[in-house]
């Protein structure tokens, strides 16, 4: 679904991309993918002139990136202890 959203975004179909990103976010259980989805959602919101929504979504992506990195580090170190 994320790939479809990226393709729609690149083709200039912002509304379609937003719909696909919302669907992808609902279905995704992968923290790293959620960060990518939120980053694209934030950039799309900014490009469409909705700075407040862009800020909120990009802030969520930054929090998600930190969480994903922490999880990756924790699981990487869990196998070595």
C-alpha positions, -999 to 999 in steps of 0.1 A, spaced: 0 0 0 29 24 8 44 18 -26 10 27 -42 10 59 -22 45 68 -33 36 61 -69 4 83 -66 25 111 -50 51 110 -76 24 110 -103 10 142 -88 -22 126 -74 -20 141 -39 -55 131 -28 -50 95 -39 -16 94 -22 -32 106 10 -59 80 9 -33 52 3 -10 65 31 -40 65 55 -47 29 45 -11 19 48 -8 35 83 -38 16 95 -25 -17 83 12 -14 91 26 -30 123 62 -22 113 76 8 133 102 17 106 75 16 78 52 38 100 80 64 101 83 64 63 45 66 59 43 96 84 72 114 67 55 112 33 22 122 49 39 152 65 56 163 33 23 160 14 5 181 40 32 207 38 31 208 0 -7 212 1 -4 242 24 -15 226 57 15 235 78 -1 226 111 -10 191 100 25 187 85 41 197 118 19 172 137 26 143 114 63 150 111 66 153 148 49 119 151 74 105 125 103 118 145 90 102 177 84 70 157 119 71 143 134 74 178 112 45 190 121 23 160 158 30 165 155 21 202 137 -11 194 163 -20 168 191 -14 192 173 -33 220 166 -64 198 202 -63 184 217 -62 218 193 -88 232 209 -116 212 244 -107 224 238 -108 262 
